[in-house]
Amino acid sequence: MTTSTQAPRRTRIQQEKRELILEAALEVFSTSGFRGSTIDQIAEAAGMSKPNLLYYFRRKEDIHETLMERLLETWLAPLRELDDIGDPMTELRSYIRRKLEMARDFPRESRLFANEILQGAPRIMPLLAGELKTLVDEKAAVIKGWMRAGKIARTDPWHLIFSIWATTQHYADFDVQVRAVLGPNRGGDGRFEDAARFLEQLFLDGLKPKA
């Protein structure tokens, strides 16, 4: 008879220490990228010694992997919520706004993901080619169904999803540029609402069924 061994449950203090390390690592990785970051930098940002950090995470790769898994789970949640039985325009409007909210609330996570992609996604390619592709294909089928039903104009659903990603995540990855160009009068928090209205007009007007 075989018995399975379960990892011991972490204490509250252990979990708090892990979260402290992950928060520090997010700041370091999103600023310097994976290659430019070191365990020493993360330990310093977390306010702990390197040996103490290594008690919780044995390698820099382990910290990065944990962050990326969390990030993708958060990042994909709005796409998962795209509902085939809902009104297409309402569903897409909600998706655009959720993505912009994430650009506003999670800029470091967005830069972390962008850095990984720019390096060729060496640490998350299985997730991209597996879970992400499966989800995008599933939602592309939903959008195709709306097209067949005449609810939205015909277009390429994959490139529609890519375009929503590109235009919304721009406000996280290029936030400094956006605020500089808009200036002090238009570069405040209201820029996200301005962006939402513009992107709704851009995408939803373009997807209205042809008369």
Secondary structure, DSSP 8 states (H G I E B T S, - for coil): -----------HHHHHHHHHHHHHHHHHHHHHTTTT--HHHHHHHHTS-HHHHHHH-SSHHHHHHHHHHHHHHHHHHHHHT--TTS-HHHHHHHHHHHHHHHHHH-HHHHHHHHHHHHTT-TTTHHHIIIIIHHHHHHHHHHHHHHHHTTSS----HHHHHHHHHHHHHHHHHTHHHHHHHHHHHHSSTHHHHHHHHHHHHHHHHHTS---
